[in-house]
């Protein structure tokens, strides 16, 4: 606090580390809009931007952007089996960090939503019983064939609820009575007998970055919490829950391990469970993965204050979302931290993470109007924050 009081505006160093405003701006656009507003009031301040993500959409972009990676493309299939061109990030010859890329220097960073996301479907195409993660498996195989020593997969934005069943098929796992090119519904797993492992599958270390802690099954599981958001009917929810229960039972019986209750197993329609069960993946909080990858704490050490943000600040923010992660890192280093968000709850617990909260939402304006003017409102809030300093 005394440092801020004693410095002149010309001496101030500010770090802007926000997530995306979903449907309006990506994380870099959010950061640049905030920076533009700050510079109108603090033209001589030193401003650094670090676009962030927490395992959801934008994770690959944040890491690729920070580490100077490139983008690769591969052939894959969307949730309904149509051919697509999928993209993922590639970081080559980058020094390993203590937690990431420990097995080598070639890192692939992808998002499951690139192949199996809701954005691949039109609103009238949602079918959680049919939607498959097959394309995710194809992306993993492509990265492995290119020599990746580690793969980071961001889990979020899924159109699927298959427990990673489709992904496993792409990797060469065979499910009883399955024919080579047969299209299968998730509910068919209710009668699953056994799973046959591929003989020569070799995969690099895989880290699944998640922003939720849901288990695979139950009232807090993938199907019952997220299924309705993907158009699942009550009858489908019952069938999908039984199907994923049977999948978990067979995995436990045959493979000797059971990840159904692991936090994050229910992420992205249960692909968290599938990645652990079929790929030996490690589940980690997405914010931690991104923060470590881009060296957020090291960057934050030399600044005077931090600004973060996201589309919504509410109780879910406390469950591993970017603003909470940035705030906790800032507090650890003794930095003041502010949030500029699309909308903010009145609840005290999320708000007390920050020294101040500014929101874009304007009385009398619809969500659509606020989203269209998000960049403008971010600049206005940044100017207001700068003047308050």
C-alpha positions in Angstrom: 0.0 0.0 0.0 2.8 2.4 0.9 4.5 1.7 -2.3 1.4 2.9 -4.3 1.0 6.0 -2.1 4.7 7.0 -2.5 5.1 6.5 -6.3 4.3 8.9 -9.0 2.1 7.8 -11.9 5.1 7.7 -14.1 6.7 5.0 -11.9 3.7 2.7 -11.8 4.0 -0.9 -13.2 0.7 -2.7 -13.9 0.0 -6.3 -14.9 -3.3 -7.0 -16.7 -4.1 -10.8 -16.5 -7.7 -11.4 -17.5 -9.6 -14.4 -19.0 -12.0 -14.0 -22.0 -15.4 -12.4 -21.9 -17.2 -15.4 -23.5 -19.1 -14.5 -26.6 -17.7 -11.0 -26.7 -13.9 -10.7 -26.5 -10.9 -13.1 -26.1 -8.5 -12.7 -23.3 -6.0 -10.7 -25.3 -8.7 -8.3 -26.5 -9.9 -7.9 -22.9 -6.4 -7.1 -21.7 -5.7 -4.6 -24.6 -9.0 -2.8 -23.9 -8.2 -2.4 -20.3 -4.7 -1.2 -21.2 -6.1 1.4 -23.6 -8.2 2.8 -20.8 -5.4 2.9 -18.3 -3.1 4.7 -20.8 -5.6 7.6 -21.2 -5.0 8.4 -17.5 -1.6 7.0 -16.9 0.3 7.6 -20.2 3.7 6.9 -18.7 2.9 3.8 -16.6 4.5 0.6 -17.6 1.8 -1.9 -18.5 2.3 -5.6 -19.1 -0.5 -7.9 -20.4 -0.7 -11.7 -19.7 -3.9 -13.1 -21.3 -5.1 -16.0 -19.1 -7.3 -19.1 -19.1 -8.3 -21.7 -16.6 -8.6 -24.9 -18.7 -11.6 -23.9 -20.7 -11.6 -22.4 -24.2 -8.7 -20.0 -24.7 -6.2 -22.2 -22.8 -4.2 -23.2 -25.9 -4.1 -19.7 -27.2 -2.9 -18.3 -23.8 0.0 -20.7 -23.6 0.9 -20.5 -27.2 0.9 -16.7 -27.1 3.1 -16.5 -24.0 5.6 -19.2 -25.2 5.9 -18.1 -28.8 4.5 -21.3 -30.2 3.0 -22.1 -33.6 -0.3 -23.6 -34.7 -0.6 -27.0 -36.3 -3.6 -28.5 -38.1 -4.8 -32.1 -38.4 -7.7 -34.0 -39.8 -10.3 -35.0 -37.3 -14.0 -35.5 -36.8 -16.5 -33.3 -35.1 -19.0 -34.5 -32.4 -21.3 -35.9 -35.1 -18.6 -37.6 -37.1 -18.1 -35.0 -39.9 -14.6 -34.4 -41.2 -13.0 -31.2 -39.9 -9.6 -29.5 -39.8 -8.6 -29.2 -36.1 -5.9 -26.9 -34.8 -3.6 -27.1 -31.7 -0.6 -25.3 -30.5 3.0 -26.6 -30.6 5.9 -25.3 -28.5 9.2 -26.6 -29.7 12.6 -26.5 -28.0 11.4 -24.6 -25.0 13.3 -25.2 -21.7 11.3 -27.4 -19.3 9.7 -26.0 -16.1 9.6 -27.8 -12.8 6.1 -29.1 -13.3 5.5 -29.1 -17.1 7.4 -30.6 -20.1 9.6 -32.5 -17.7 9.8 -35.5 -20.1 11.0 -33.5 -23.1 11.0 -30.2 -24.9 8.2 -30.7 -27.4 4.8 -29.6 -26.0 1.4 -29.8 -27.7 -1.4 -27.7 -26.2 -4.9 -28.4 -27.4 -8.5 -28.0 -26.3 -11.1 -30.8 -26.5 -13.7 -28.3 -27.7 -11.7 -27.9 -31.0 -13.0 -31.2 -32.1 -15.9 -32.0 -29.6 -17.1 -28.6 -28.6 -20.6 -27.1 -28.7 -19.3 -24.5 -31.1 -19.0 -27.2 -33.7 -22.7 -27.7 -33.7 -25.7 -25.7 -34.7 -28.4 -25.3 -32.0 -30.7 -27.9 -33.7 -27.9 -30.5 -33.8 -27.3 -31.1 -30.1 -27.6 -34.8 -29.3 -25.6 -35.8 -26.2 -26.3 -39.5 -26.8 -24.8 -39.4 -30.2 -22.1 -36.7 -29.7 -18.6 -38.2 -29.6 -15.1 -37.3 -28.4 -13.6 -39.3 -31.3 -11.9 -36.3 -32.8 -10.1 -35.6 -29.5 -8.4 -38.9 -29.8 -7.4 -38.1 -33.3 -5.8 -34.9 -32.2 -3.9 -36.7 -29.4 -2.6 -39.3 -31.9 -1.5 -36.6 -34.3 0.6 -34.9 -31.6 2.1 -38.2 -30.5 3.1 -39.0 -34.0 4.8 -35.7 -34.4 7.0 -36.5 -31.3 5.3 -34.5 -28.5 6.8 -35.4 -25.2 3.9 -33.8 -23.4 0.3 -32.8 -24.2 -1.8 -30.3 -22.3 -5.5 -30.6 -23.0 -8.0 -27.9 -21.9 -11.3 -29.4 -20.9 -14.4 -27.2 -21.4 -17.1 -26.2 -23.8 -17.9 -29.8 -24.7 -21.0 -31.0 -26.7 -20.4 -34.5 -25.4 -21.2 -36.7 -22.5 -19.4 -39.9 -23.4 -16.9 -40.3 -20.6 -14.1 -40.3 -23.2 -15.5 -43.4 -24.9 -15.2 -41.9 -28.4 -11.7 -40.7 -27.7 -10.7 -44.2 -26.6 -12.1 -45.7 -29.8 -9.9 -43.3 -31.8 -6.9 -44.4 -29.8 -7.6 -48.1 -30.7 -9.6 -49.3 -27.7 -12.3 -51.7 -28.7 -15.6 -52.2 -26.9 -17.3 -55.5 -26.9 -19.3 -56.3 -30.1 -18.2 -53.1 -31.7 -17.5 -53.2 -35.4 -14.7 -51.2 -37.0 -16.7 -48.3 -38.4 -19.9 -48.6 -36.4 -21.4 -45.3 -35.2 -22.4 -45.9 -31.5 -24.5 -44.1 -29.1 -23.3 -43.5 -25.5 -26.3 -45.3 -24.2 -25.1 -48.5 -25.8 -22.5 -48.7 -23.0 -25.3 -49.8 -20.7 -24.7 -53.3 -22.1 -20.8 -53.1 -22.3 -19.2 -56.4 -21.7 -15.4 -55.8 -21.9 -12.8 -53.4 -23.3 -9.9 -54.5 -25.4 -6.7 -52.4 -25.1 -4.7 -51.5 -28.2 -1.4 -53.5 -28.2 1.0 -50.8 -29.4 -0.4 -47.5 -28.1 2.3 -45.2 -27.0 1.3 -41.8 -25.7 3.3 -39.0 -24.1 2.6 -37.6 -20.7 -0.8 -35.9 -20.8 -2.1 -33.2 -18.4 -5.8 -32.4 -18.4 -6.4 -28.8 -17.4 -9.9 -28.4 -15.8 -11.9 -25.6 -14.3 -14.4 -27.8 -12.5 -14.1 -30.4 -9.8 -17.1 -32.5 -10.6 -16.9 -36.3 -10.3 -18.1 -38.6 -13.2 -21.4 -39.7 -11.6 -24.1 -38.7 -9.2 -25.9 -35.5 -8.5 -22.8 -33.5 -9.0 -21.5 -35.5 -11.9 -21.1 -34.9 -15.6 -24.5 -36.0 -16.8 -26.8 -34.5 -14.1 -25.0 -31.2 -13.9 -24.0 -30.5 -17.4 -26.3 -32.8 -19.5 -29.3 -30.4 -19.5 -27.1 -27.6 -20.8 -26.4 -29.7 -23.8 -30.0 -30.5 -24.5 -30.3 -33.8 -22.6 -33.9 -34.8 -21.7 -34.8 -36.5 -18.4 -35.0 -39.9 -20.1 -31.6 -39.3 -21.8 -30.0 -38.3 -18.5 -31.1 -41.5 -16.9 -29.7 -43.6 -19.7 -26.4 -41.6 -19.9 -25.9 -42.0 -16.2 -26.4 -45.7 -16.4 -24.1 -45.9 -19.4 -21.2 -44.0 -17.7 -21.7 -46.1 -14.6 -21.3 -49.3 -16.6 -18.2 -47.8 -18.3 -16.6 -47.0 -15.0 -17.5 -50.5 -13.6 -15.9 -52.3 -16.6 -12.7 -50.1 -16.4 -12.4 -50.8 -12.7 -13.0 -54.6 -13.2 -10.5 -54.9 -16.1 -7.9 -52.3 -15.5 -7.7 -52.3 -11.7 -8.2 -48.6 -11.0 -11.3 -46.4 -10.6 -11.3 -42.7 -11.2 -15.1 -42.1 -11.2 -14.9 -40.0 -7.9 -11.7 -38.1 -8.8 -12.3 -34.3 -8.8 -12.4 -33.3 -12.4 -13.4 -36.7 -13.7 -16.7 -35.2 -14.8 -15.2 -32.3 -16.7 -16.3 -31.9 -20.3 -18.8 -34.7 -20.3 -16.6 -37.1 -18.4 -13.6 -36.9 -20.7 -11.6 -36.2 -17.6 -12.4 -39.7 -16.5 -11.6 -41.1 -20.0 -8.2 -39.3 -20.1 -7.2 -40.8 -16.8 -8.5 -44.2 -17.6 -7.4 -44.7 -21.2 -4.4 -42.3 -21.4 -2.9 -42.3 -17.9 -3.5 -38.5 -17.8 -3.1 -36.3 -14.8 -5.9 -33.9 -13.9 -4.8 -30.5 -12.7 -6.5 -27.2 -12.1 -6.4 -25.3 -15.4 -5.5 -22.0 -13.9 -2.4 -23.6 -12.3 -1.3 -25.2 -15.6 -1.6 -21.9 -17.5 0.0 -19.8 -14.8 3.0 -22.1 -14.5 3.3 -22.4 -18.3 3.5 -18.6 -18.8 5.5 -17.8 -15.6 2.7 -15.6 -14.2 4.2 -15.4 -10.6 7.6 -14.4 -11.9 6.0 -11.7 -14.0 3.9 -10.5 -11.1 6.8 -10.0 -8.7 8.0 -6.8 -10.2 4.7 -5.0 -10.7 2.8 -2.6 -8.3 -0.7 -3.7 -8.9 -2.6 -6.4 -10.9 -5.9 -6.2 -12.8 -7.8 -9.3 -13.8 -11.3 -10.0 -15.1 -13.8 -12.4 -16.8 -17.3 -12.3 -18.1 -18.9 -13.0 -14.7 -17.8 -12.7 -11.1 -19.8 -15.0 -8.8 -19.5 -18.0 -6.5 -18.2 -20.1 -9.3 -15.3 -17.8 -9.5 -14.0 -19.3 -6.3 -13.9 -22.8 -7.9 -10.7 -22.3 -9.8 -11.6 -19.6 -12.2 -9.0 -17.1 -13.6 -9.9 -14.0 -11.5 -9.7 -16.0 -8.2 -6.4 -17.6 -9.2 -4.8 -14.3 -10.2 -6.1 -12.7 -7.0 -4.6 -15.4 -4.8 -1.3 -15.2 -6.6 -1.3 -11.4 -6.1 -2.1 -11.6 -2.4 0.7 -14.1 -1.9 3.1 -11.6 -3.4 1.6 -8.6 -1.4 0.1 -6.9 -4.5 -3.1 -5.0 -4.8 -5.5 -6.6 -7.2 -8.6 -5.3 -9.0 -11.2 -7.0 -11.1 -13.0 -5.6 -14.2 -15.8 -8.0 -15.1 -18.9 -8.2 -17.3 -21.2 -8.6 -14.4 -20.6 -9.1 -10.6 -22.5 -10.7 -7.8 -23.5 -8.8 -4.7 -22.2 -11.7 -2.6 -19.3 -10.7 -0.3 -17.1 -13.8 -0.6 -16.1 -13.4 -4.3 -15.7 -9.7 -4.0 -13.5 -9.7 -1.0 -10.7 -11.3 -3.1 -10.2 -7.9 -4.7 -9.3 -4.4 -3.6 -12.0 -3.2 -6.0 -14.5 -4.6 -8.5 -15.7 -2.8 -11.6 -18.4 -4.2 -13.8 -19.5 -3.5 -17.4 -23.2 -4.2 -16.8 -25.2 -1.1 -17.2 -28.8 -0.7 -15.8 -31.4 -0.9 -18.5 -29.2 -2.6 -21.0 -29.6 -6.2 -22.2 -26.8 -8.8 -22.0 -26.5 -8.6 -25.8 -26.0 -4.9 -25.7 -23.5 -5.1 -23.0 -21.5 -7.8 -24.9 -21.5 -5.7 -28.1 -20.0 -2.7 -26.1 -17.7 -4.8 -23.9 -14.5 -3.2 -25.2 -15.9 0.3 -24.7 -17.0 -0.4 -21.2 -13.7 -2.1 -20.3 -11.9 1.1 -21.3 -14.3 3.2 -19.2 -13.9 1.0 -16.1 -10.1 1.1 -16.6 -10.1 4.9 -16.7 -12.2 5.0 -13.5 -9.8 2.6 -11.8 -6.8 4.6 -12.9 -8.3 7.8 -11.6 -9.0 6.2 -8.2 -5.3 5.4 -7.8 
